[in-house]
Amino acid sequence: MYIKKILWAIAIIGLIGAAIFGYFIYNAMLAPNTAFNNDEAYIFVPSNANYVEVREQLEPLLKDIDAFDALAKQKKYTTHLKAGRFVIKKGMSNNDIINSIRSNNLPLKIAFNNQEKLSKLASRISTQIEADSISLLEAMTDPKFLKASGFTNKTALGMYIPNSYEFFWNTSAEGFRDRMLKEYNRFWNDSRNVKAKAIGLTRDQVMTLASIVHEESKQASEQPRIAGVYMNRIRIGMPLQADPTLKFAAYQLPEYENTIIKRILNKHKEIKSPYNTYMNTGLPPGLIAMPDVSAIDAVLNYEKHKYLYFAADAKKLGFHKFAKTLSQHNANAREYHNYLSSQGINK
């Protein structure tokens, strides 16, 4: 009888111990442990991060960080971190959270357009992935990479086709650059290459002309017509006389730093620069800005016509009037210049 009581006592103690252990396991592994109200939250784990850095991000998101610590140590997460962008969903257990931030690196969409130069592109991308702007710019302008890829410092901006792309947040600067080269080569498919050859331009020349077209007009509907004007000028050996190239040339000079040129004046036409398309015939040595895809395709599919001139339309801002003769163009230009003067825009 006495032995039976001992056995019963041992059994009860065992059950209690099992219950306590089960509660611990449930609480540490399976119980919901999120403290935020949104459906999900994200953490960003940098390359070479340590557990303390990750814990700092997790602590405000969890009800019981100590329980998480215990399981993270048991599952060896504290010493085997993975870099990336990870999601924690509302109601997740510690076990679910560890599984998510260990193996579910989520890509994100990054986008860019209309960047004037590589430094500004690098700055924009650095706000979207882990790589900083300095390392991105160094990767983009690396002489060995440019030479191997067939670019120069003046044409390198054309390698970055404006669009949205999927990247992992922890993509390196070199990884971003190399991926964009692949996207550039994918963009230049057989169809576009054939069209470029048919109009007598290289890829770089198409991108350079597209940058001018895009700076002239953001209206996709008239970009092919503007491209046609420039192609007509190239064909007859006439200078492009593109005002955006004068702005670009001026902005390279110290006296125009931190200024905005709203009106092209005769003094701008006297700037000595290979980008001054009033002084020099043919295309400038590189892009003056990043063109949209619409402008690139406008050059490749430029409108065939006899226009040699165009001027901004004072009655339909954002659009242009086209002319076949200089006299008609001068009349259109006077109308727009009078509009600028009426608005007090003199420089």
Residue pairs with C-beta under 8 A, 6 or more apart in sequence:
27 64
27 67
28 67
28 70
28 71
28 94
29 71
29 93
29 94
29 95
30 93
30 95
31 93
31 94
32 91
32 92
32 93
33 62
33 63
33 64
33 67
33 68
33 92
33 93
33 94
33 97
34 41
34 61
34 62
34 63
34 88
34 89
34 90
34 91
34 92
34 97
35 60
35 61
35 62
35 63
36 61
36 90
37 90
38 90
39 89
39 90
40 87
40 88
40 89
40 90
41 61
41 87
41 88
42 85
42 86
42 87
42 88
42 106
43 54
43 57
43 58
43 61
43 85
43 86
43 88
43 101
44 57
44 84
44 85
44 86
44 130
44 169
45 53
45 54
45 57
45 81
45 82
45 83
45 84
45 85
45 86
45 101
45 170
46 53
46 83
46 130
46 170
47 83
47 130
47 170
47 172
48 83
49 81
49 83
50 81
51 72
51 77
51 78
51 79
51 81
54 81
54 101
55 65
55 69
58 65
58 68
58 88
58 97
59 65
61 88
62 68
62 97
67 94
68 94
68 97
68 98
69 78
71 94
71 95
71 98
72 78
72 94
72 98
75 98
77 98
77 101
77 102
80 102
82 101
82 102
82 103
82 105
83 105
83 130
83 170
84 105
84 106
84 168
84 169
84 170
85 105
85 106
85 107
85 108
85 168
85 169
85 170
86 100
86 101
86 104
86 105
86 106
87 100
87 104
87 106
88 97
88 100
88 101
89 96
89 100
92 100
105 168
105 169
105 170
106 168
106 169
107 166
107 167
107 168
107 169
108 128
108 166
108 167
108 168
108 169
109 164
109 165
109 166
110 125
110 128
110 129
110 164
110 165
110 166
110 167
111 163
111 164
111 165
112 121
112 124
112 125
112 160
112 162
112 290
113 162
113 163
113 290
113 292
114 162
114 289
114 290
114 292
115 121
115 124
115 157
115 160
115 289
115 290
116 289
116 290
117 157
117 289
118 137
118 140
118 141
118 156
118 157
119 133
119 137
121 136
121 140
121 157
121 160
121 290
122 133
122 134
122 136
122 137
122 140
123 133
125 131
125 133
125 136
125 176
126 132
126 133
126 136
128 167
129 167
129 168
129 169
129 170
129 171
129 176
130 169
130 170
130 171
130 172
131 139
131 171
131 172
131 173
131 175
131 176
132 173
135 172
135 173
136 173
136 176
136 177
138 173
139 145
139 173
139 174
139 176
139 177
140 156
140 173
140 177
141 153
141 156
142 177
145 177
146 152
146 153
146 156
149 159
149 181
151 158
151 159
151 204
152 286
153 286
154 285
154 286
154 287
155 204
155 207
155 208
155 285
155 286
155 287
157 211
157 286
157 287
157 289
157 290
158 184
158 203
158 204
158 207
158 208
158 211
158 286
158 287
158 290
159 180
159 181
159 184
160 180
160 184
160 290
161 180
161 183
161 184
161 187
161 293
161 296
162 290
162 291
162 292
162 293
163 183
163 293
165 179
165 180
165 183
167 176
167 179
171 179
187 293
188 203
192 297
192 300
193 203
195 300
195 301
196 202
196 203
196 205
196 206
196 300
199 231
199 299
199 300
199 302
201 209
201 299
204 286
205 283
206 296
206 299
206 300
207 287
207 291
207 296
208 283
208 284
208 285
208 286
208 287
208 288
209 227
209 230
209 283
209 299
210 227
210 291
210 295
210 296
210 298
210 299
211 287
211 288
211 289
211 290
211 291
211 295
212 230
212 240
212 242
212 244
212 245
212 288
213 223
213 226
213 227
213 230
213 291
213 295
213 298
213 299
214 223
214 289
214 290
214 291
214 292
214 294
214 295
215 244
215 247
215 288
215 289
216 226
216 242
216 243
216 244
216 310
216 320
217 223
217 226
217 318
217 319
217 320
218 292
218 318
219 318
219 319
220 292
220 294
220 295
220 298
222 319
222 320
223 294
223 295
223 298
224 298
224 301
224 302
224 303
225 303
225 305
225 307
225 310
225 322
226 298
226 310
226 320
227 295
227 298
227 299
227 302
227 303
228 302
228 303
228 304
228 305
228 307
229 307
229 308
229 309
229 310
229 322
230 240
230 242
230 302
231 299
231 302
232 238
232 305
232 306
232 307
232 308
233 239
233 240
233 241
233 308
234 240
234 282
234 283
237 281
238 281
238 308
239 277
239 278
239 279
239 280
239 281
240 277
240 281
240 282
240 283
241 277
241 278
242 277
243 264
244 288
244 289
245 275
245 276
245 277
245 284
245 288
246 264
246 268
246 269
246 271
246 275
246 276
246 277
246 278
247 261
247 264
247 268
247 288
248 275
248 284
248 288
248 289
249 268
249 271
249 273
249 275
249 276
250 256
250 261
250 268
250 271
251 257
251 261
252 273
252 275
253 271
261 268
261 347
262 340
262 345
262 347
263 340
263 345
263 346
263 347
265 347
269 276
269 278
269 279
272 279
273 279
274 280
274 284
274 285
275 284
275 285
275 288
277 284
305 322
306 324
307 322
307 323
307 324
308 323
308 324
308 325
308 326
308 329
309 322
309 323
309 324
309 325
309 326
309 328
309 329
309 332
310 320
310 321
310 322
310 323
310 329
310 332
311 320
311 321
311 323
311 329
311 332
311 333
311 335
311 336
312 319
312 320
312 321
312 336
313 319
313 320
313 321
313 332
313 336
314 335
314 336
314 338
314 339
321 332
323 329
323 332
340 346
